[in-house]
Amino acid sequence: MDDQRLLLVAIGGIALAVAAFAWSGDHRRMRRRNPDAVGCMPWTSVFFWALLAACVALGAAVRAWLGR
């Protein structure tokens, strides 16, 4: 059971780091100097899905921890 919680926390932490990186990329894209220099990376979608995965994984880890 401890391995499952550890795995969920690790997945949640990695997803949270990806969400933070995607938020930073989206912020840089919104504040670019040249409005015509649009990149090809969908930072908003990456942020949304990574944050959703982080919430689900960390929520499941907390639920597993409380339900010992």
TAMOUR-V595604 format. One record per residue. N is the residue number from 0. RES is the residue in three letters. SS is DSSP state (A for helix, B for strand, O for the rest). OMEGA is omega in whole degrees, 0 to 359 (none if undefined). D_CENTER is the distance of its C-alpha to the mean C-alpha in Angstrom with 1 decimal. Layout:
[[N	RES	SS	OMEGA	D_CENTER] [N	RES	SS	OMEGA	D_CENTER]]
This chain:
[[0	MET	O	179	24.2] [1	ASP	A	179	22.9] [2	ASP	A	179	21.5] [3	GLN	A	178	19.5] [4	ARG	A	179	18.0] [5	LEU	A	178	17.3] [6	LEU	A	179	15.6] [7	LEU	A	178	13.4] [8	VAL	A	179	12.6] [9	ALA	A	179	12.0] [10	ILE	A	179	9.6] [11	GLY	A	179	7.7] [12	GLY	A	178	8.0] [13	ILE	A	179	7.1] [14	ALA	A	177	3.8] [15	LEU	A	177	3.6] [16	ALA	A	177	5.7] [17	VAL	A	179	4.6] [18	ALA	A	178	3.0] [19	ALA	A	178	6.3] [20	PHE	A	179	8.1] [21	ALA	A	177	7.8] [22	TRP	A	178	8.9] [23	SER	A	178	11.6] [24	GLY	A	178	12.6] [25	ASP	A	178	13.1] [26	HIS	A	177	15.0] [27	ARG	A	180	17.1] [28	ARG	A	181	17.8] [29	MET	A	182	19.0] [30	ARG	O	182	21.3] [31	ARG	O	181	22.8] [32	ARG	O	182	26.6] [33	ASN	O	183	27.6] [34	PRO	O	180	26.5] [35	ASP	O	182	27.7] [36	ALA	O	181	25.4] [37	VAL	O	179	22.5] [38	GLY	O	182	20.1] [39	CYS	O	183	19.1] [40	MET	O	179	15.3] [41	PRO	O	187	13.8] [42	TRP	A	181	11.1] [43	THR	A	179	11.0] [44	SER	A	178	10.4] [45	VAL	A	178	7.7] [46	PHE	A	182	5.9] [47	PHE	A	184	7.2] [48	TRP	A	178	6.7] [49	ALA	A	178	3.1] [50	LEU	A	176	3.7] [51	LEU	A	179	6.8] [52	ALA	A	180	6.4] [53	ALA	A	180	5.4] [54	CYS	A	180	8.3] [55	VAL	A	182	10.5] [56	ALA	A	180	10.4] [57	LEU	A	175	11.0] [58	GLY	A	178	13.4] [59	ALA	A	178	15.2] [60	ALA	A	178	15.6] [61	VAL	A	179	17.1] [62	ARG	A	177	19.2] [63	ALA	A	180	20.5] [64	TRP	A	181	21.2] [65	LEU	A	182	23.2] [66	GLY	O	182	24.9] [67	ARG	O	none	26.4]]
